[in-house]
């Protein structure tokens, strides 16, 4: 599985949702493997594709960005499905990705809204 491109949240309304939903459970001390353990195996390729793209593009954005019609914050996968998340669920995904990459504790609140933490090597 791979991401074809990132689209606006409003642009995702024409697509079936492959991953997403409610969230707000990712806690300090958890890492990527803990995140994946919460989902069925068939969701893993979607999350792995999202993780790969987020890291490659250095996307460090909050849930409002994901849900904005102006931003291109919704992943469109090669099977034409999308990842659509609540603010807290977006926070879960981003916290899991960046906790692992930065080897630093984050929780869903770290990425759920607007302000997000700077990562290792990021300039203030």
Beta strands, then each sheet from edge to edge (+ up, - down):
strand 1: 3-7
strand 2: 17-21
strand 3: 74-77
strand 4: 82-85
sheet 1: 1+ 3-
sheet 2: 2+ 4+
end
